[in-house]
Amino acid sequence: MEHNAELKEFLRTRRARLNVDDMQIGGTGGVRRVPGLRREEVAQLAGVSVDYYSRLEQGRNINVSDEVLDAVARALRLDEVERSYLFQIARANPRRARRRTPARVQRVRPGIRRILETVDDVMPAFVFGRRMDILAANRLARALITDFEALPPRDRNMLRYTFLDESARELYLDWEEVARDNVAVLRLDAGRHPDDPLLAELVGELAVKSPQFRRWWADHNVRERSHGTKRYHHPLVGDLTIDYESVSLPGDPDQTLCIYTAEAGSASETALRLLAAWTGSQTPPAHPATGGSDAEHPGARHAERLETEER
């Protein structure tokens, strides 16, 4: 019997997070040794037999219908992203996932690169690929986050940067929230591409090197990149609050264009313009916190490195 390990763990963790006091279930008395709902309670809410739901949660390769998956999704109170993920992993073939196929090389179309260059002086922008690889980034994005293009191709990855580069913890004011979100995005990608050997390699490396990644990966949370807000503490221009919009590219659903903007007239917009002016002139601006030269600021080494690379 083939077993779907991801389906098993996803259903178990979704069941465990529910609060029985918020659910309308009959016969819920007795001492609970584990958090969340019992299997029989989920089966009751979904309108299926306990045996059937138990086999489903055990990851057994049963021919589950869309109607049953919809009922289970409602019982577990899944959001739209989680529901879509449930359908993906329930339809996955564990035997096929073990037959690793060579990873396809991801390439950014010239037209998309021109878009990045067009907004180079006003908006940080980059293109994500599978596994949250950074496939392309304009000059302002490299100055805001890090110069991914100066790294070996293998290291041009947002997860590796977030968990393995200490500067990321200083850059993101809400590092834990950003890191958790990135893990959830990667988990969603893993459900779509269970046979990706590079993704398996990335997860294995991060699990070994980062206890936090290992713990959050085990939560089996999923998230889709769409839009949101991030807060930064940049070594040259200080604190910024940046809004981002993510758009899947037509013709390649595995690529996402991400564009950052700041509210018009805000201090963050001023800081972005200052950063853009510096990347264009290569003259480091005075740090807003000190009013002095960046040669005295902790970000001076970062500035000098970017300046040298731009030459």
BAZA-89438 format. One record per residue: residue in three letters; x, y, z of N, C-alpha, C, O in turn. Coordinates in steps of 0.001 Angstrom, whole numbers, plus 524288, in hexadecimal, padded with zeros to 5 digits. Layout:
REM residues N
ALAXYZXYZXYZXYZ...
//
This chain:
REM residues 311
MET803507FB54800008000080000800008036C804D380000806D48056280359GLU80289808637FC358055D80D497FC0F8031981100800267FE63811038011CHIS806878142C80290804C5817E18067A8067B81D5E804F980ADE81E3280331ASN803018210F805B5804058268480488805618293D809AC801E882ACC80C9CALA80A77829CB80ABB80C3782BD580FBF80A99831848107C8093B8331A814D0GLU80ABE8349A80C488095983A2380CCE8038E83ACA80E058021D83E1381139LEU80040837B780B827FAAA837EA80CB27F9B683683812647F6A28391081510LYS7FC588327B814387FBBF830C2819A57FD188351E81D757FA0B83641820FEGLU8019D8379081CCB8035383B8B8207B8002B8408C820047FF2D84328823EEPHE7FE90841ED81B3C7FB77846A981A927F63D8462181D577F4AB849A782036LEU7F38A841D081C8B7EE858411381F217EF23840D0825107EBEC842F0827F0ARG7F33183E41826D97F40683DD982C857F4EB8433782EF07F2A98446F83301THR7F8358467582C777F95784B9C82EB27F4A884F3F82E497F3DB8527B831C0ARG7F17684ECF82A0D7ECC585212829BB7E8DE8508382DF57E64C853DC83043ARG7E87084B8182EF27E4D5849AF833097E6A584B6F838717E37784CDF83BC1ALA7EBC084B4D8394D7EDDD84C8E83E717ED4F8525083FDD7ED4A853A58447BARG7ECDC855B483C077ECAC85B5083D357E72C85D3D83E9D7E68E861A484072LEU7E332859FA83DC67DDDA85B9E83ED07DCA085B5E844A57DE9E8580E84781ASN7D95085EF2846457D79A85F2984BB77D23F85C9A84C1E7CE7985E72849C7VAL7D1F08586684F0E7CD0C8557184F5D7C8A6858C0851977C418857CA85063ASP7C9E585C9B854CA7C5D185FE3857227C326863538530F7BECD8652F853EFASP7C5B88642E84EA07C3788676D84A7B7C04686447846977BDDF8667B8430EMET7C03D85F238473C7BDA485BC4843757B883859B7845B97B810858DF84A70GLN7B4BC858F1842617AFBB856C1844017AFC4850E6842FC7AE3584F0B83ED5ILE7B1A084E08846F97B23184865846747AF9F845DA84B2F7B06A8477F84FA2GLY7AC94841DD84A257AA3383F0384E687ADDF83AF8850AB7B11C838CE84DD8GLY7AD70839E8855BA7B07C835CA858377B648836E0858577B96483378856FBTHR7B7D583B99859F67BD6583CFC859FD7BFCD83C9F85F6A7C40F83EAB86052GLY7BD2883A14862F97BF27839C38684A7C3EB83643868B47C5A2833E0864E6GLY7C6028360886D777CA90832B786E6C7CF94835D186E7E7CFD483A3186C81VAL7D39283384870CC7D8A683611871387DB6C835F586BF37DBAA831E386966ARG7DD7C83A6386A5A7E04683AC08655D7E62083AB58666E7E82883DF386958ARG7E8C183701864077EE6383684864C47F178839A0860BA7F61683ABA8617CVAL7EEE383B0885C6D7F17D83E07858487EE008429A856E37E9438424C857A6PRO7F03C846EB854D57ED1284B73853667E9D984A6784E877EAFA846D984B7EGLY7E5D084D9684DDB7E2BF84D43849187DE7484932849337DD0B8472584D51LEU7DC6584811844917D82B8444B844117DA3C83EC08438B7DEA383DDA841D6ARG7D6EB83B11845127D82183595844197D68B8343D83E807D38C8370C83BFFARG7D8A282FDF83CA17D74982E2E837517D16D82D53836BE7CF1C82ED4832CEGLU7CF0C82AEB83AAA7C97C829D083A377C63982ED683A0E7C20282EF0837BEGLU7C82C832F183C7D7C55D837EC83C6B7C5B883A7E8370B7C1E683CBB8352BVAL7CA4183A2F834957CAC683C3D82F467C74D8391B82B937C4B683B5582831ALA7C740833F682C387C3EF830AA828ED7BE35832288298C7BB5183262825B6GLN7BC928332D82E617B72B834C482F657B5E2839E182CA17B1C583A6082A2FLEU7B96D83DB182D057B88E842C282A8B7B8868425A824967B5AA8452D821F2ALA7BBC383EC98227D7BC2083E3281CCD7B7ED83A9F81A997B72683A74815DBGLY7B537837C681DF37B1168345081C1B7B31882F5E819967B0A282D4A81603VAL7B79682D6D81B6A7B9BD82882819637BAA0824D981E017BA748267A82286SER7BB9181FF381CCF7BC6F81C36821057C1C181D1E8238D7C55681F2782113VAL7C23B81B9E8286E7C72D81C2F82B357CB71818FF828857CFE881ABB8281BASP7CA088144C826AF7CDE1810F5824147CFE08138B81F197D48B8136181DF7TYR7CC52815F081C1C7CDE78185F817327D18881D018183F7D59E81D86815C5TYR7CFFD8206581BFC7D351824E281D1F7D8958232381F577DC9F8257181E1ESER7D88A81F19822927DD6C81D2E824D07E12381B55820917E5D181C6C820C8ARG7DF128188A81CB37E264816C0818607E47581B5A815327E8E581B4881359LEU7E12781F62814957E2DF8240C811C77E748826C5814C57EB3A8284281276GLU7E69F82769819D77EAA282A1881CE97EF93826D881D7F7F3C6828FB81E74GLN7EF21821C781CF17F3C981E7681CF57F6CD81ED8817D97FAEB81C6F81740GLY7F4BD821E2814277F76D822A380F2E7F6ED81E0280B867FA1C81D62807FAARG7F30681AC780C537F2638163B808EF7F08D817F4803897EDC881BD8802F9ASN7F217815157FFB77F0EF8166B7FA4D7EB66814B07F8F27EA99810C57F646ILE7E791817B87FADE7E2198167B7F9C37E01A81A627F5B37E22A81EB37F536ASN7DC2C818DA7F2E07DA0981C1B7EEB17D5FD81FCC7F10B7D14C81EC57F0C4VAL7D7CD824147F35A7D450827AD7F6137D1DB82B667F2277D47982D467EE94SER7CCD882C757F2D47C9FE82FD87EF377CAB6835957F0A77CC50836E27F4FFASP7C97C839007ECE27C9AE83EA07EDEE7C5CE8401B7F2307C6E3843877F562GLU7C14183D837F23C7BD4483EC77F6227BF3883DA47FBA27BE40840AC7FF3CVAL7C1F3839517FC4A7C40A837FF801747C85783BD9803007C88B83D958077BLEU7CBBF83D2B7FF587CFDE840F4800957CD94846378020D7CF87848CC8059CASP7C970847D97FF567C6D684CB7800BE7C49A84C6C806437C50C8502380947ALA7C239848098078E7BFF38476380CC57C42D84768810FC7C375849B781524VAL7C88F844DB80FEB7CCEA844D1813AA7CF2884A4D814427D07784BEF81896ALA7CF9C84D2780FEA7D19F85283810217CE23855F78137F7D0118592C81684ARG7C90185551812FB7C57185864816337C5D4856CC81BE97C5D085A2281F60ALA7C62D851BB81CE57C68E84FE0822487CB70851E9824F57CB548532F82998LEU7CFB98523B8220E7D4B2854028244A7D55E859E8823EB7D95985C0A82590ARG7D16E85C86821BE7D16C86240821437D6348643281E487D8DF867D181FFBLEU7D73D861C1819D87DBA786355816A47DA52868488139B7D5DE86905811F2ASP7DE3886BAB812E67DD6C8702B80F827DE2486E73809D67DF23869DB808D0GLU7DDA48721F806207DDC7870AE800A17E31086E677FEFE7E34786AB67FBEBVAL7E7458709A8010A7EC7086E927FFB47ED1C86911801DF7EF188659E7FF2BGLU7EB7A8683A806B47EBEE86309809127E87B85F13806457EA0585A968057FARG7E3D0860C3804C47E04A85D33801F27E2C285B807FCCF7E2C7856DE7FB85SER7E4D785F437F9E07E76985DF97F4EE7EBFC85A477F5D37ECD68569D7F2D4TYR7EEE485B4A7F9F57F365857F27FB417F1978526A7FC917F41184E9D7FAF9LEU7ED46851F57FF7A7EB2B84CD0800CF7E9E7849B87FBE37EB2B845187FB8FPHE7E77084C327F8177E629849847F3397EB1E847CE7F0627EB51843867EE34GLN7EF1984B207F0687F3FF849CB7EDB67F690845017F01A7F7F8841567ED53ILE7F72C845087F5377FA0B840B97F7A67F6BE83BC07F7E67F8E1837717F7FBALA7F19683C4E7F8067EE44837A07F7FF7EE7D834E17F2BC7ED9F830297F262ARG7EFAC837E77EE947F0018359F7E95B7F596833F97E8037F67C831AB7E3E3ALA7F95B835247EB757FED5833E67EA507FFA582E037EA4C7FD0982B1F7ED1EASN8035182C507E710804AC826C87E6B0809E3825E87E96C80DED827737E751PRO809F6823767EE1780EE6822C67F0EE812FD81FD67EDC4817A4820F47EE3CARG8115481C177EA8C8151C8190F7E783817C381C857E37781C7781C157E291ARG814B481FFD7E102816F18238F7DD2E81AB4827607DFCC81EC3828B17DD94ALA8195C829297E48A81CA982CF97E73C8220582AC67E86D825C782DB87E8FBARG8226A825A77E8D38277F823517E9F882AE5822DC7E51E82F9E822107E587ARG8287A8235C7E07282B7E823297DBA182D3B828AE7DA4182A9482B6D7D754ARG831A182A467DC598337F82F9D7DBAE834CF830B67D5F68377E82DA87D365THR832E1835147D40C83419836B77CEBD837B583B6F7CEF68377183E787D2AEPRO83B1983C207CB0B83EA2840A07CB1183B9F845BC7CB538379F846617C8BBALA83D97849667CE8383AFA84E6C7CF1C83B7E8519F7CA1D83FB2851F17C7CCARG83724853FC7C87E837308573F7C3D6839C985C757C510838C085ECA7C923VAL83D2385E497C19383FB2863537C24B83BAA867AB7C1BB838C2867CD7BDE7GLN83B7B86B2E7C57C837C886F7F7C55E83A598744A7C2E683EA2875D47C472ARG837C3876997BF22839E687B2A7BC77835C987F7F7BC538312187E807BBA4VAL8379C884477BCFB8342E888D37BCD38342888B097B74E8384B88BD57B4FCARG82F8A88C077B53582F1888E0E7AFF28317F893857AF8283157896837B345PRO833B1894D77AB06835FB89A0F7AA558322089E747AB798339E8A27C7ADA0GLY82D3189DB67AA0C8294E8A1C17AB0B828988A2D87B0D0827DC8A7577B25CILE828CE89ECA7B4078284E89F7D7B9AF82D198A2497BBD882CA68A5907BF55ARG831A78A0FF7B9C78366A8A3BF7BB7C836188A9927BA26837F68ACDA7BD20ARG833C08AAD57B5B78332A8B0597B45182F808B3287B8148304F8B7BB7B952ILE82B798B0697B9E3828018B2BF7BDCD82B0D8B4087C2C282A6F8B8437C4F6LEU82E568B0657C483831818B1577C92F834F78B61D7C86C8357B8B9597CBF1GLU837508B68A7C3DC83AD18BAF07C2D3837D38C0157C26F839DB8C42E7C3ECTHR833008BFE47C07082FE78C4A07BFC682EAB8C7317C50282E9D8CBFB7C56CVAL82DAC8C3F87C90B82C518C61F7CE37831108C63E7D1CC830848C6CA7D68BASP835B28C5BB7CF8D83A878C51E7D28283B808C9817D66583DA08C88E7DA9AASP839F68CE597D50C83B338D2DB7D847836E58D4507DC20837998D7DE7DF49VAL8326C8D19A7DBEA82E158D3247DF4782BC78CEA97E279829948CF927E6A6MET82C408C9E57E093829D38C5727E33A82D7E8C0C87E37C82F6D8BF157DF6CPRO82E858BEAB7E811831358B99F7E84C82DB08B5777E5ED8290A8B53A7E722ALA82FE18B2337E29382CC38AE237E007830348A9777DED3834CA8AA147DD84PHE82E018A4CF7DF43830EB8A0127DE0282D2D89BCB7DC668286D89C5C7DCE8VAL82F4E897887DA7882C328931D7D8B182DA288E4F7DBE28322888CB17DC0FPHE829AC88C0F7DE6A82A39887167E1218295C882A17DD5382634883157D9BAGLY82C2387E557DE1682B03879887DB55829678755A7DF34827F6876837E3A4ARG829AA870817DD808289686C327E11782C7B86C3C7E58D830F086DF37E4FEARG82AA486A417EA1482DE9869F07EED082F5486F4E7F0E6832CB86FBC7F434MET82CBA873727EF0B82DF1878DF7F06E8337887A4C7EEC48361A87D5A7F163ASP8353C878127EA6483A1C879CC7E7F88395287F507E5D28352B880897E3BBILE83D4A882A17E65683D27887D37E40B83F6F8876A7DE9284424886AA7DDF0LEU83C22887E67DAA883DD58873F7D53D83FE788C487D2E28434088C297CF6EALA83DEE890B97D4BD83FB7895CC7D2D083E27899EA7D6D383A33899597D982ALA8414489E097D739840198A2517DAD58425E8A7547D89E846B98A7577D693ASN83F6D8AB997D903841958B07C7D7178454B8B2DB7DB28845DA8B0D97DF7DARG847C38B7187D9AC84BE48B9627DCE9849DF8BB217E23C84C808BA6D7E633LEU8452C8BD6B7E251843168BF587E73D841A68BADE7EAEF842408BB587EFAEALA83FC28B6897E8C483E998B1F67EC07843948AFB57EE57843A58AE187F2DEARG847BC8AF957EB4284CB08AD907ED4384EE18B1177F1838514E8AF387F537ALA84E098B6337F0FD84FF08B9D47F4F384CAA8B9847F9E984EB98BA2D7FE35LEU847938B8827F95E844248B83E7FDEE845058B3428010F845608B372805DAILE845618AECA7FE64845A98A9C08012784B4E8A7CF8014184E018A85A80532THR84D0A8A5997FD008527D8A3E77FC818538E8A2FB7F6B784FE68A2367F3B0ASP858668A30D7F52F859B28A2727EFA7859D989CAA7EE4185DFA89A337EE49PHE8554689A8F7ED08854EE895057EBBF85838893AB7E6F985A4588F557E69EGLU858BF897477E35585B9D896157DE8D861758957E7DF7E8643F893637DC30ALA86354897567E3FD868D3896A47E54F869D5891567E7D286E5588FE37E8B3LEU865AE88E6F7E8FB8662E8895D7EB8C86682885027E77E864D9885BB7E309PRO868A0880817E8FF8685187BF77E5848629987AA77E46985F4687B737E7CAPRO86166878A97DFC485BE7877947DE60859008746E7E28185468875747E37DARG85B86870AF7E4E5858F186D637E8CB8570C870897ED7B8531F86F277EFE3ASP859CE874C77EECD85888877CC7F372854BD87C3B7F26E8536687F1F7F609ARG852FA87CD57ED9A84F3C880F97EC61849BF87F1D7EDBE8468287E277EA52ASN848D187EA87F2AC843FD87C547F4968424587F3D7F98684566880277FD0FMET83D3D880AE7F9B683B5A883D07FE1583B64880D18033683C308832680758LEU83A8A87BB18030A83AAB878A2807DF840348785080A068410A8790580EB5ARG843FC877418069F8496A877068087284B1587C4A80AB784DB887C8180EBBTYR849848808F8081884ADF885B580A1A8484E886A280F6A84AE28886681311THR8434C8857780FDC8406388695814A18428C883A88195C842FF885E181D9APHE843E487EAC818A18457087B6B81D1884B5087AF781DDF84D1187A078223FLEU84E6087B9A819C2853F787A7F81A2E8576487F5D819F085C1287F0381AFEASP8553D883D5818998583C888B88185E856AF88C0E81D118523088DB481D80GLU85A5D88D098208C8593488FF28254D85736895728242B85448897A18274BSER858C3897B781FBD8570489D0781E8F8511989D4A81DCF84EC88A17481E76ALA84EA0898EA81C73848F8898E781BBC8462A89A0A820DB8421D89CA0820DBARG8483D898298252C845C78991682A408462689ED082BD1842E28A0BE82EC5GLU84A148A184829DF84A8D8A71482AE68473E8AA4582722845348AE6282891LEU846B48A86582256843CA8AB4C81E6583DF28AB3D81F7283B6C8AF5281F25TYR83BBB8A6AF820AD836158A63C8217D834C58A7668272F8366F8A49082AB1LEU831CC8AB8F82819830438ACD882D7282CB08A8AC82FB882C998A7DC83476ASP829BF8A60682C5E826508A1BE82E138286389CA582BC6825A8899F2828E2TRP82D3C89B6182D1882FD3896F482A9582CC5891E582B4A82C3088EF282789GLU82AD2890CF82FF08282B88BD1830D48234688B5B82D758223C8873582B44GLU8204888F8F82D0881B9C88F6A829BA81D0D88E7A8240781A9688B538215CVAL821168913F8222C822DC8908C81CC6824B988AF881BE78236888888817F9ALA827C9888F481F93829E8883AE81F098259487F9381EFF825B487BF881BD1ARG821CA880168227681D6C87C648229181A5A87C8881D74818DE8787581B5EASP8196B8813F81B7581695881B9816878199387F1D812138174787C7280ECCASN81EB587FE9811FF821DD87D8580DD9821AC8779380E1E8217E874F880A14VAL821B68756F812D48215586FC18137981C0E86DD28116481BC7869C780ECDALA817E4870BB8128C812B086F26810C88123C86F7480AD980F9B86C3480878VAL814C18734D8086D814C9873AB802B6817BF86F10800628161786CCF7FC79LEU81C2086DAE802CB81F2786939800E181C1E864248017281C6C860BF7FE0DARG8192E86395805B88160085EDC8067E811EB85E6D8022C810EC85A248003ALEU80F8A862CB800A680BB8862B27FC6880E52861027F75780C1385DFA7F45BASP81306862EF7F659815EE861757F1AC8173485B9C7F1BB8170C859027EDB1ALA818748599C7F659819AA854067F6D5814F2850B07F57D8158684C7A7F33DGLY81045852867F6D780B9084F9B7F57980A9884F8A7EFA28088784BBB7ED8CARG80C11853BC7ECFE80B52853F97E75880F70850D27E46980E6E84ED87E025HIS814088505F7E6B18186384DC47E40681AFC849CD7E7BD81F7884A8C7E94DPRO8183B845AB7E92081A68841EC7ECD981F1983EE27EAC8821E183C5E7EDCBASP81FFD83F1B7E5A38244983C1F7E351828F783F937E1F782C5183DFB7DEE8ASP8293E844487E43382D7D847F17E3138323F8469B7E6708320B847687EB2DPRO836818449E7E43483B09843187E75D83DD7847C27E9D084006847447EE12LEU83DD384C4A7E73384065850DB7E97483D69852F57EE2983FC0854FD7F1D6LEU8383E852777EE0983524854137F28683640850757F72B836CF852447FB97ALA8368F84B647F626837CD847B07FA5783D30848D47FC9F83DF98486C80159GLU840DF84A3D7F9478461F84B937FB18846038507A7FE7C84897850B380289LEU843008546E7FCCD842948594F7FFC08402E8585E8051F8423585A4B80908VAL83BEA855738055B839588545380A5483D038515480DED83D4E8527781297GLY83FCA84D8880BCD8437184A8780EFB847C384DE5811398492184D61815CEGLU849EE8515A80E0384E1F854C680FD884C38858708142A84ECC859018182FLEU847BF85AE681357845BC85E97817318442885BD381C3F844DB85DF482080ALA8420D8571E81BCA840878542D8206E84542852D2823D0844E3852B38289AVAL849AA851D08214F84E75850918242B850CB8556F8269C8529D8554582B0FLYS850C6859C8823C38539485E75825778505686230828CF8528C8658382B7ESER84B31861B7828B5847E98656782B91843B78629A82EB38400C8607B82C6CPRO8442A8628A833E1840138602E8371D83ACE862E28366B836B78605F836BFGLN83AE68680483574835F386AD0834BD833388691582FBC82E7E8683282FB5PHE836358689B82B83833D78669F826BA831A3861328279F82D418600C82604ARG834A085DE582A25832EE8588582B0D82DCA8587382E1E82A548555882CE5ARG82D3D85BBE831FF8287C85BDB83530823D585DEA8321481F8F85BBA83260TRP824A28621382F1E8204E8646B82C3281ED28611F8278181A4186111825FETRP8228385E60825288214685ADC820D881DAA8567A822BE81A3A854B781FE0ALA81E78854C78278281B4085097829AF815AE8525E82AE68124684F1E82BDDASP814BA8577B82ADD80F668596D82BC280BDB858958270680713858A08278FHIS80E23857D08226A80B2F856C381D988077685B3681C298035D85A44819D4ASN808D98600981D89805B58647D81BE0806E3865C88163180B46865018145FVAL802FF867BF81364803B18693B80DED801C586ECD80D247FE188709180FB0ARG8045D871868098A802F8876FA808738044087829802C38081C8763E800A1GLU800F887B578005D801D387CE47FAF1803B4882887FACA80181885EB7FD65ARG807CD883857F7B68099C888E87F7188057888C077F42A803A988A667F004SER803FB8907F7F65380036893D57F3A18018A8998F7F4908034A89C437F0FEHIS800B989B677F952801E18A0CD7FA968029F8A1378007F8014C89DA38036CGLY804BA8A591802268058E8A646807B8809398AAD2808C980A508AE028055BTHR80B188AB0C80D9980E7B8AF4180F55813128ACF581258812678A94D81565LYS817B58AF188117E81C508AD7C8146381F178B2518168A81F088B6828142EARG821818B19881B0E824738B5DA81D7B82A3D8B47E81D6C82BCA8B01E81EAFTYR82D638B85481BEE833058B78F81B6C835F68BB6C81EDA834178BFB282004HIS83A9A8B9CA8206C83E668BD6F822B1843488BD1281F4A846868B99281FE8HIS843B38C0D581BA6847FE8C0AD817EE84CBE8C36D81A2F84C2A8C78181CABPRO8517A8C14E81965856258C3A581BC3857708C911819AE85A508CBF881C37LEU855638CA7F81521856A08CFA0812D6852548D3A781395853738D831814B5VAL84D668D20C812F9849318D5EA812ED845538D53381762841388D7B581769GLY846838D1E981B118433D8D16381FB783E7C8CDFC81EEB83E988CA5281BCEASP83A428CF30821BD835938CBF0821CF831FC8CD3B81D39831438D1C681BD4LEU82FC18C91A81AE982C108C9A881694827838C5F481763828278C19A81954THR822E98C7BE815DF81E4F8C45C8159281CD18C3FE80FDA81B868C7EB80D66ILE81CFF8BF4080DBA81C6B8BE668081B817BD8BAD880714817208B6CC80998ASP814768BC658035E810338B9108018B8121B8B5F17FCCF8152A8B7E47F9A7TYR810488B1267FC5C811D48AE077F7D380D128AB997F53A8092F8AA5E7F7C5GLU80D7B8AAF37F0238098D8A84E7ECF080C4A8A4127E9D68105C8A5047E775SER80A0F89F657E9DA80C5389AF87E70B80880899237E2DA803DD898647E3E3VAL80A848986E7DE1F80739896EC7D9B1809B7892487D6EE80E4A892827D576SER806BF88E147D635808A88899D7D3358091088B257CD7C8059088DAB7CB5CLEU80D578899D7CB0480E5488B457C5AC80B83887BA7C1C280BE1882F27C21EPRO808B688A0D7BE0A8062B886E37B9F380A3E883B77B6F580E6F885AE7B5A8GLY808FE87EF47B5EE80C8C87BA47B3038102B878717B67181284874A87B4A2ASP810A3879EE7BB62813E6876E17BEFD811DF877AF7C486813AD87B397C73DPRO80E26874787C64380BD8875267CB7480FB2874517CFEC80E808759D7D465ASP814548722A7CEC58183D8716B7D2D781B888764D7D3C381EE6876547D732GLN81A9987A687D0BE81D7187F4F7D170819BA8838C7D3608154D883FE7D18CTHR81B9C886A67D7198187788AC27D97B81B8088FDC7D96A81FF08901B7DB3FLEU81913893F07D74A81B5D899237D75E819B389BD57DC658150B89C337DD88CYS81D7689DB77DF6281C618A0447E46281E5E8A5E07E41E822F88A6C77E30BILE81AE98A9A47E51781C3E8AF2E7E4D781B228B1BB7EA17816FE8B0F07EC66TYR81EEA8B4D27EBF681E7B8B78F7F0FA81D468BD507F00781F6D8BFBA7EC78THR819D48BF787F33C818A78C5097F2FE818398C7327F8848174F8C44D7FC3FALA818E68CC487F8FA818388CEF27FDFD813DC8D2F77FD6C813088D50D7F92BGLU8111D8D40C8019980CDA8D7D48017B80EE18DD2D7FFD9812E78DF01801BEALA80BFE8DFA47FC4680D9D8E4C27FA4B80E008E8BC7FEB580A7E8E936801F6GLY812538EB8F7FEBD8131F8EFA18029D8150C8EDB7807DB815CF8F0D480B70SER815D98E89F8085E817808E67280D6481D6A8E6AB80DF6820458E77680A2CALA81F318E5F0812D8824CE8E5A9813D4827398E1078110482BC58E13380F76SER824298DCDF8105C826278D84880D97827148D971807D682ADE8D7918058BGLU823918DC9680578824678DE178000A829588E15F7FF8982C5B8E0BB7FBD8THR82A268E4E28034382EE58E81680335833BB8E4A9803B58379F8E58580103ALA8337C8E0C480729837F18DD41807E9839038DA1C802F483D898D94B8018CLEU834E08D857800488359E8D5777FB608381E8D8EA7F73B83B968D7307F462ARG836578DDD57F6E48389D8E16E7F31283E5A8E2797F4538419A8E2E67F0CELEU83F8E8E2E17F957844FA8E3B17FAF1848518DEFE7F96D84CB58DF9A7F791LEU846328DA4C7FA3B849018D5887F8CB849AF8D5337F2E384DCD8D39E7F0F7ALA845948D6B77F003845EE8D6A07EA4E849F98DA847E85984CE98D9627E4B7ALA84A1C8DF267EAC984DF58E3137E934853778E11D7EA32857008E2077E711TRP8542F8DE6D7EE8C859638DC5F7EFBE85AF08D81F7EBDF85F628D80A7EA0ATHR8574B8D48D7EA97858A98D05D7E6F3859DF8D2867E19485CCF8D0287DE98GLY8578F8D71F7E04C858A98D9787DB3B85DB98DC877DB24860888DC8A7D73DSER85EE38DF2A7DF888638A8E2827DFAE8683E8DFDF7E21386CB28E17E7E142GLN867258DB9B7E52C86B418D8EF7E81086DC28DC7F7EC13872388DB8F7ED9DTHR86B028E09D7EDDB86CDD8E3FA7F20D869A98E2D57F6DD865108E43D7F708PRO86BF48E0427FAE7868E38DEC67FF7D866868E37F8022C8694F8E74280347PRO8615F8E3668034485ED88E7CB805DA860018E7DC80BAC861B78E3F580DE7ALA85F0C8EC5F80E1B85F8A8ECA7813CE85B568E94B8163B856E48E94B81467HIS85CAA8E66C81A55858D18E31981CEC855088E67381FF2856BC8E9DC822E1PRO84FEE8E5A381F5E84C238E91A821C184C6A8E938827AA84AE78ED1A82A10ALA84E538E50882A1384E7A8E4E782FC4852FD8E823831EE852BE8E9E683666THR8570F8E8F282EE285BA98EB8D830F085CCF8F0AD82E3585F3A8F4288307AGLY85B108F12B8294385C4F8F5CE8264C861EC8F5F982493863988F9D48223DGLY864E38F1EB825A686A6B8F1D58246B86B838EE4B81FE8867EA8EC5D81D5ESER870888ED6681ED9872248EA1581A8B871088E46B81BC28716B8E2C082040ASP86FA28E16D817B886EB28DBDC8187C873B68D8E881975873868D44681ABCALA8782F8DB66818E887D0E8D8CB81A3487D388D77F82001880148D401821AAGLU87A178DA5F8231F879FD8D96C828BB875708D5E282A4E874E98D48482EE2HIS872388D46D8269B86D7B8D17A827BB86E7A8CBA782703871A68CA2A823B8PRO86BCB8C84782A1086C868C2A18296E86B708C0AF823F086D6F8BC9382272GLY8684D8C38A820D6867298C1CE81B8386B3B8C3738178F86A928C278812E6ALA86F7B8C5F68194F8735E8C7EA8159F875C98C3858126F876A08C41D80DBDARG876EB8BF12814F9879518BABF8121B8759D8B8C980DDE877488B77B8098CHIS8707A8B89880F2D86C918B6F480B5686C8D8BABE806B986C5F8B91780236ALA86CBE8BFD3807DB86CAE8C3BE803BB871758C34980045871068C3777FB7BGLU876128C2B0802AF87ADC8C2427FFAC87AC88BD727FC2A87CB18BDA47F7C1ARG878918B9157FE178785B8B4507FAFB874D18B5187F642876338B39B7F1E7LEU8702F8B7767F72486CAC8B8717F2C586F0F8BC277EECE86E5D8BB7A7EA18GLU871E78C01D7F0BA8744B8C3D67ED3B8785D8C1327E9D5878A68C2337E524THR87B868BDD17EC3087F958BB0F7E94487D3A8B77F7E52F87F378B7247E0D1GLU878EB8B4CD7E6978767A8B1227E2F6873E18B3FD7DE72873CD8B2017DA11GLU871B58B8B37DF7586F2F8BB867DB3B873298BD637D72C871D88BDFD7D296ARG878078BE4D7D8DB87C108BFCD7D52487D3C8BB507D16F8808E8BBD57CDFF
//
